[in-house]
């Protein structure tokens, strides 16, 4: 009831008489200037202010925090506003990057953006969609607002934030000498706006809280229309890490943000599922040779083709730097990330040349290493005579048999991975584990949308539906009279299309965690194109890996 009353109050206050829906800078929205980006409660805007919301919820006992300083000394709690807007109601008629202006076709879209912008001007944080993952945005020039990001996420204080801009004009205004390094000119022209972050020399305008004391600042020009329009209307660059609890899988749906941060932040904008599904690529062009510090949506193969990026190296693949890892210049370098509550076991990609299988190598990702040898030369069978006899299938329950056949090379690889998983499940069952999840990358076509949850007999397929049929898994109960295991399989996509796997990866991890599985197995993919970013995230999420090696 409180939520409904509050939204009704907000909508009544944000109703305005604007006849034009294009964002234009006027006397009350001055030309872009870093001075105007500092916290300012007097900034003219038709959006509701935090003070108005205090009045709306007066007497409820809800502490919503009312400004850059207010609420920073005490625990903040919110009745989090969730507003949905359609990204297609925001368009850019020009490809100009210097100072692009959004055209907004719906009053509701403008109203929500103005409301979010007002929170940001007052030093608060807002969950917003981007093309990569949902971000937790705050004014990048306000140190206290940046602290709110760290507090809401429970983020380590030495993990830098990425700054987001909506124009090259805004970028120049926050850089040293207002200059963009020439080494980035072709990268910017080719891949901005988009999922690419670049390192720049830090100016005095950027607070220490953003860079964690480093001499460089990471900046991105996003392509998502909601993100771009919000930055423009807010008239401030926005710092925005992923909008999740620190260490958990990044959010690709607004529901993920609400799961993690509801009551911790005042507002979330729902713009649908993120199109890339993993964070941006981070490039340091200030070093020689240039380096990809974090792989992402713009691939190594693409970057090395760009002028001035010849010889680009990938961190952890072509070089390492202990000092850089201890004092990172960008997110994703130091800490374990992307981990659900359940244990994650990465099953390394098996190239066809490495088959037949003979040995499982079990590697602890964050501790000692141990080798465990077991026979893996059997191919999976769907009959009761399978070597995995305690996990017998009926013919109806096989997710592979119901799909078109894989190519011979793909079948070899994915069959080998699946065989390793079945072996490991057998071992874990002996230790009392009962529920398992598998993120599959061996499907050749997308699975049909599942029906609503239906209970079926053991040994038969059970399809699950969640989040209004936006997420689904295949649950197969495989049992014997002695023991039973429940296995939920979530298709990420075909391994040969890593962009599809990337889009579904974090959603799959969160979905399986919601099913309360004891362990999540992930079928790894080749580290080509977007596969490099996928495997980077999986290695950070996994507590251990299992891989196949040929017998010498």
N, C-alpha and C positions, 0 to 999 in steps of 0.2 A: 504494500500500500504506500509506504514511504517513497519507494522508487517511482511509482506512478504519479504521485502528487508532485514530486520533485521535477519529473520530466515535463508535466503539464505546466508548472510554474516557469520552467526554463523556456519552453516553447513560446509562452505568452510574452516573455521579455525579449526574446530574440526576433520576434516578428517585426519586420521593418518595411518601409515604403520604397525600397530601391526598385527602380524600373529597369535599370541595366544590370545584367548579370556578369558582365565582363569585369575582371578585377583591374581597376585603373588607379594609379597613384594620384591623390588629390591633396588638397590643403591639409586634410586630417590624416593623410597617409603619405608622408613626405618621401622625397627621393631617397633611395637607399644610402644610408650612412651608418657606419659602425656605432656612432654615438647613440643613434636611435634604437640600437639593438639591446641596450642595457635595460635592466628591469625598470618598468615605468608604469605605475598603476593609473596614471592620468592619460595614457594613450587613448585617443578617441577610437571607439569601435562600437558597432551596434550589437556586438555579442554580449552575453551575460557575463558579469564579473564574478570572481570568487566571493566577494562580499555579498552579492545578491544571493548566492547559493547559501551562505550562512543564514541569511534571513529566511530562506525557503525551508531550511531544516532546523530552525531555531526550536529549542526545546526537545529535540530528539536525542540528544546526547552523542550525536555523531560529530567528531572532530574532523573537519575537512581541510584545514590549513588554508590560510588566506593570502599568502604572498611570499616573496622571496625570503623574508626573515621569519615571518610567522609560521609556526609549525615545524621549523627546522630544529628547535630545541627540545621538542617533545614528539612522541610517537604519533604519526598521522594515520587517520583512518577515514575511509571514504565510502559513500554509497556510489560505487563506480557507474558512471553513465556509459551505456553501450549504444552507439548510433551507427546505423548502416547507411552508406551512400554508394551509388553506382559510379564506378570509375569512368564509365563511358560518358557521363554527363560533364566531364572536364576534357577539353581538347586544346591542342596547340596548333594554330593555323600556320605557323611559321616554324622552320627548322632553326631559326636564329637561337644561338646559345648565349649571346651577349646579355640580353635582358628580356627573355621571353615572357609573354603575358598569357595566362590561361583564360579560355572562354568557358564560362560555367552556364549550362543550359537549364538547370533546375534550382529553384529557390531553396529547396531543402538541402541541397549540397552546399550552397553558399552558407546557409545558416549553421550547419554542422561545422564547417571549416572555420567560420568566424568564432564560434564557441570554443573550439579547440585552440585557435590562435590566441584568444584572450587568456586561457589558462597558461599558455606558454609565455606570453608577455609578463604575466604575474609571477613567473618563476616556478610554475608547476610542471608536471610531466604528463605526457599523453601517449597512449599506445596507438600506433598508426601502421597501415600496411605499406610495404615497399615491394618492389619486384623480387627481392631476394627473400627476406623473412620479415615478420612484423618487428617494428622498431619501437623502442621506448624513448621518446623525444623530449628534449629540454633545450632551452636557450643555450647555445654553445659559448656565449660570452658572459654567462652568469655562473659564477663559481658555486653558489648555493644551490642553484637549479641542478647543476651537474652532480652535486652531492646527493640530491634526491634520487637520481638515477642509481647511484651506487647503493643507497639505502634500500630502495624498493626491490632491487634485484639481489641484494646481499652479495654484491660484486666485490672481488678483491680490489683494494685501493691502488694497486700498481698495475692494473689492467686498463690500458688507454681506451679512449672513446673515439669513434669516427665522426667527423663533422660533415653534415650534409648541406649543400648549397643548391640554389635553384637557378643560378646564372653565373656566367663568367665574371660579370661585374661584381657580384657578391663575393666570389672567390678572391678577386684581386684586392678587395677592400680589407680582407683579413690576413693577407700575406705580407711578408717583409718587402718593403719598397713597392708594394702593389704590383709585383711582377710574377708571372707564371714562368717557371723554368722552361727553356726552349726544348729540353729533352722530352717534355711531355706533349708538345704541340700536336704531333701526329696521333698519339694515343687518344688525346682528347677529341680530336676531330673524328676519329674512327669509332670510339666506344663510349663517348659521353653524349647524352645521358645514358647511364646503364650500370651494370653490376661491377664497376671497376673503381677501386680506391687508390689514390696516389699520395705519396708522402711529400710534404713541402716543408721548407724551413719555417719554424714557428715564429710568429710575431708576438709582441707584448699584449695584443688584444686577447690572445687565447689563454684562459686560466690554466694553472698547473693541474687542476683537477681533470682537465680534458686529456692532457698529454702525459700525466703522471711524472712531470718533471723532465721529460725528454725534449731534445732540441728540435724535434720535428713534429708535425701534426698531420694526421691522416684525414683526407678530404674526399668526398664522393659527390657526384652530381647524379642523383637517382633518376630513373625513367618513369617510375610509377606516377600517374597523373595526380593522385591524391597527395602523395608526398610533395611533389613539386608545387602544387597549388597551396598547400598548407605553409610551406616555407615562404612562398611569395607573399601570401596574405599576412602571415605573422611578421614578415619583414626582418627576420633574423635567421642566421644559420642555425641548424639544429644538430646537437649531438644526439646520436641514436644508436645504441647497441641493440641487440636482440631483446624483445620484450618478454623475457622469461625469467624464472628464478635462475640465478647463476649456476651453471653446471648442467642444467637440464636440456633436453632437446629443444632446439630453437623453434619458435612458433610460426606456423605457416597458415594458421586460421585464427580469426579473432577469438574463437572459443578456447584456443590454447592460451592466449594472453589472459583471458578471464580465469581460466583454471589456476594460473600461477599468481596473478597480480590483483585479482579482484579484492577490493577494500584497501589496497596499497596505493592505488593511483586514482585520480579523479575521473578519467575518461579514456575510452577505447573507441577508435573508429574501425568499423567492420567494412572492409573493401573486398571481401572474398578471399579465395586462396591465392597465395603468392605464386607467381609464374615460374620463378627459378627454383625456389625451395631451399637453397643453401646461400650462405653469406657471400659477399662480394670478393673478388680477387683483389689482393693488396700488392701493389708494385712500388718498390723503392728505386726510382730512377736517379737518385742523388748519389748512389754508390756506383762504382765501376768494377765489373760490369753490373748492369741493372739486375734486380732480383725480384722474384715473386715470393713475398713473405708468407702469403696465404693463398692457396689456389681457390678459385671460385667460378662464377658464371662466365667470365672471359678466360679462355683456356690458354695454356702455355703455347700450344700450337698456333693460336691466333696472335698472341702478343709477339712472338719471335719473328713474325712476318712484318711487323711495323717498323718504320724507319726509326733509328736511334735505339732500337731494342735488340739489335743483333747481339748474340752472345748472352742473352738473358738467362739467369740461373734460377732454379727453384730451391728454396730453403728446405733443408733436410734431405733433398734428393741430390743436389749438386754440391752443396756446401753446408756446413754447420757453424754456429757462432755461439759459444757458451755465454759470453757477456751479453749478447743480444737477447738470449732466452731468459736470462736473469733480470734484465731490464728491458722488456719488450717495447718496441716502437709502435706496435699495432696489436689488436686483439687476436687471440687464437694461437699465440706462440708459446705461452708459458704453462697454462693451466689445462687440466683435463676438462673436456667440455662434452656437451650433447648426450649426457648419460641419463637414462631413465632409472627408476628404482630397481628394476630387475637387472640381473647380471647380463651383460652383452658379450657374446662370443662371436668374434669375426672368423668366418671360414674363408680363408684366402682363395683368390681366384686361381683356378687350375688350368694352365694352358694345355691344350690337347697333347703336345709333345711330352708332357710330364707323366702321361698315363702309360701303362697301368699303374694303379696306386699300390704302394707297399708300406708306407710308414706315415703315421700321424705325428706331427711335431706340435707340441702344446707349448705355447709361449705366454708367460705371464707378462702383461703389458706394463704393470707398475710394481715390479718386484723381481723375485728370482725366476730363473728359467728352468724348466724341467722337460725332459723328453719322455714320451710315453709311446711305446711301439705296440701296434696291434695290427692284425691282418685286415687290410681294406681292399683286397683284390676282388671280392665279390661285387657284382653289380646288383642294384636294388631289384627286388622281385616283389610283385604284388600278390603273390600266392602265400598260403600258409606255410609253404616250405622254404620261404625266404630265410636268409641268415638272420634277419631281424624278426624271428618268429613271434616274439612277444609283442610285436607291433604290427600284427597282420592286418591286411586291408581286405575289404570286399571290393569287387571291381568298380562299384559305384563310388567308392570313397577316394579314388586316386585323382588328385588334382592334375597330374600329368597326363593320364590316359584320356581325360575328357577334353584335352586341348590339341590343336594341330601339332604335328611332329616338329621337333627342332631340327636344325641342320645337324649333320653328323658331328662337326667340331663342337658346336654349342652343346649338343647332347652329351658328348664325352665329358666336357667340363662340368656342366651342371649336375650330371649324374654322379660324378665323383664327389662334388661338394655335398650333395644330398646324402650320399652314402656315409660320409664322415659325420654328418649331423645325426643320422640314425644311430650310428655307433656311440656317439657321445651321449645321446638321450638314453640309450640302454644303460650306460655307466651311471648317469646321474639318477636314474630311477632307483638304482641300488642304494642311493644315499637319501631316498625319501622324496625326491623331486617328482611332481605329478603333472604340472602344467608347463607347456613349452610354447614359445612363439618362434616362427621362422619368417624372416623377411626374404621373399623369393625374388630372384632376378632371372629366372629361367623360363618365364612365360613368353610365348611368341606373339600373343595378341592380348589386348586388355580383357579381363574377365567381365562378364555381364554384371550389371548392378544386381546385388543380391536381394532376395525378398526379406521381409521382416524376420526377426529371429524365430527360428522354428526348432523345436526339440525333436530329435530323431534317435533311433536306436544306436547303441554303440557299434562302431564299425561303419557307420554311414556318415555322409557329409552333412555338416551343419553350417549354414551360412549365417553370418552375423551382419547386422546393419547398425550403424551409429552415425550421429551427427547429420541427421536428415539425408542419409544415403550418400554422404560425401566421403565416408571412410568405411571400409569393409574388410573383413578377413574371412578365411575359410577355416572352419574348425572341424577337425577330424578326430574322432575318438577311436583309438586303437587299443584293444584290450584282449586280455586272456583271463582265464579263471583265476590266475595267480596275481596278476598285476594289471594296471591300467594307466595309460597316459593320455592326456588331452593335448593335442597339438593344433595351434591356430596359425594358419599360413596367410600372410599378408603379401599380395603381389606388388612389388615396387615397379615392375616393368621389365622389358627385355634388356638383358645385360649389354647387348650390342647398341642400345640407345641410352647412353649414360645420362642424357638430359632428362629422360623420363624417370630414371632411378633417383636422380637428384631431387626432382620435384616432389617425390613421394616419401623420401627417406625419413625426415623428421616426423611426418604425419604417421608413418608406419611405426616408428619407435614409440610414439605417444599412444597410438591405438593399442598396441600389444601390452604396454604398461597398464593401460586402463582395464585390460582383461585379467590382470593380476597373475601373470605368468611368473614362474620361478626363474626362467632363463630365456633370453632372446638370442637366437642364432641369426646371423646375417650372411647371406651368400655374397661374397666379394665379387668385384668386377675388374676388368682390365683398367689400368691407370692411363688410359688414353683419353684425350679431350676432357669432358666433364668428369670422367672416371677418376682423374687425379684428385679432384676436390671431394668426390664421394668417399674415396678411400682415406683421404686425410681426415674427414669427419669421423669415419668409422673407427679408425685407429685411436682417435682421442676418446671415443665413446666406449670402446671395448676394454674389458678388464683382462682379456686374454684372447689369443688367436689359436686356431687349429689349421694346419696346412698339410698338404700331401707332398711327399718327396719320393722319387723313384729309388728303388733299391739299387745300390751300386754293384 
